[in-house]
C-alpha cells in the first residue's frame, strides 16, 4: 500500500525470482500462470494449468540440450526437513533448452487430491528436482524453485463432483450422479 495525498492505493510489484549459482551455472526456476512467465504465482488449484520456467546462464548452453525433471511434493516434519520425506508425483519429464530457457506446461490433475489428503493439510507444495548433464559429463542437480516460499501450493477447491449415469450397457441417460467432497453419492 502507498499513500497519495491521503488516499490508499495498492501498488502491485512484480515478483523477481533470483538466480542461484551452482557449479558456475546461474539458474533459476519459477511457477507462472502464463506461458510468458510474467504472472509469477505460488498458489493454484487442482485442474488448473500452470507453467514452470527455467532460465540458465554462465556456461555455453547449446539449444537442444535436455533437462531431466522430477516433480516432488515437499513434506516436512514439524517445520524440519531433515528426514527428506518428499513424495514423487508423476513420472520424470524432459525439457529442451532453447536460448538458455526451458518451459514446462503442467496440468494439476484432480487425482492429486489423494496427495493433499495424505499430506494432512489443505494443500501440497510442489517443486522440481532438475538434472542437467554438462559437457564434461558431470551432473548438476538442483531443486527449483530454490526457496521454499516459492514452491507452488496446490489445493482442492471443489466440493461437488458430477458424473453422468452410465449403466452396464454403456448407455448414458443424461442424468448426472452427484457426489460430495468425500466421493459419497448425494
N, C-alpha and C positions, 0 to 999 in steps of 0.2 A: 504494500500500500504506500501511496505517496500523497502528500498534501499539496494542493494547488489552491491558494487563496481561500482556505477554509473548506474546500471540497475534498473528499476522499476519492481517489482514482486508483483503480487497480492497474498495476503495471505488470504485464506478463514478460518474463525474461526467458530467453532461450536457454535450455539446459545444455551445458557443454560437458561432454564426456572426455576426460583427459586421456592422453596416451600413457601407456605403461611401457617401460623399457625392459626387455628381457633378451639376453644374449645378442646385443647390438641390433635388435629389432624393436622399432616403436610400433606398438599395436594397441588398438582399442576396439571395443565392441559395444553396441547398444541396441536396444529394442525401440521400434518406432511403429506408429500407426499408419505410416505411408511409405511407399517404395523409395521416395527421395531421402528419407531419414531425417526430415525436418521436425516432425512431431514426435519427440522423444517421450517414451512412456515408461512407466514402471508398474502399471496395473492394467489388467484386461480380464475378460470373462470367457468362459468356455464357449466354443462355437465362433469366436472372433478369429479373424485372420490378421496376424501381426507380421512384422518384418524384423529380421536381425541383420545388422550391418557390421561388417568388419573392415577396418582400414589398417593397412600396414605400410611402414616406411623404414628406411635405414639401411637396407641391403638391396642389391639389384634383384627385384622380383619380376619374373617373366610372366607375361599374360599366358593364361592357360594352365599355370601351376595349380595344384589342388590343395584344399584344406580338408581334413577329416574332422567331423564334428559329432559329438555325442551330447544329447540333451539330458540334463540331470535336474532332479528335484532336490533343492537344498534342505537338508534336515540337520537339526542341531538338538542337543540335549541340554536343557536349562541354560540357554544362551552360550553354550560351549560347543565347539565343533571339533573336539579332539578325537571323537570316535569315528568320524567320517561315515555317517550313516546315509549318505546321499543315494537316492534311487535313480537308476537309469530309466528314462522314459523314451520309448520308441527305439528303433534301430539307428545305428550311426548314419550320418548323411555326409555327402561330399559337396563342396563348393568349388567353383573355378574362380581364380583370381583374375581380375581384369583391371588394369591401371592401378594396381595396389589395393583394390577394393573387392569385397565379396558381399553378396546379398542372398539371404535365405528367407523364403516365404514360409510361414508356419501357421497351419490351421490348428487351433486349440480344440482338440477333439472332445466331444461330450463324454467319451469313455474315460477320460482322465478324472472324472468325478470320483472314481474309486481312490485315486491318489490323494485327493482332497480329504476324503473321509478317513483314509488311513493316517493322514498327517495330524489328525486330532485338532484341526484348526479350521478356519474358514477359507483358507487359500493355500496354494503351493507356490514356492518360489523357484523360478526356472533360470538356469544358466547353462552355458555350453562349455564343454571341455574341447578345446581346439588344438589340433595337432598339425604342425607344418614341418615337412621334411626339407631341410635346407640342402643346398647343392653339395655340401661336404658330407652329406648323408646323416648329419646329426638331426635329432628330432627336437623341435621346440613345442612344448606343451604348456598351455595356459588356460585358466578359467576366465571366460568372458561373459558378461561384464566383470571387470576386475573387482569393483566394490559391491559388497552385499546389498547396499541400499539401492543399487541399480538393477538387481535381479527382477525379473517380471513376476509380479504377484498375480496369480490366476485364481479367480473364484468362480463359483457357480451361482448365477443369478436367476436360474429357472426354478419355478415351483410346480408347474404343471407340465406333464408330458402327454401329448396326444398321439395315439397310434390308431390307424384305421383297422376296423374289424375285418379280418380275413378268415374264412372258415377253412376246413380241411381240404376243400376242393379248390383253394386259392381264389375264391370269389370275394371281391371287395363290395360290401354292401353300402359304402359311402357314409356309414355312421361311425364316428370315432369312439374309441375307448379312451377314457381319461384317467390318468394316474397322478397321484400326489408326488411330492418331492422324494419320498422313500420308495417309490415304484409300486405302491399298492393301488389296486383299482378303486376308483371313487364311485 
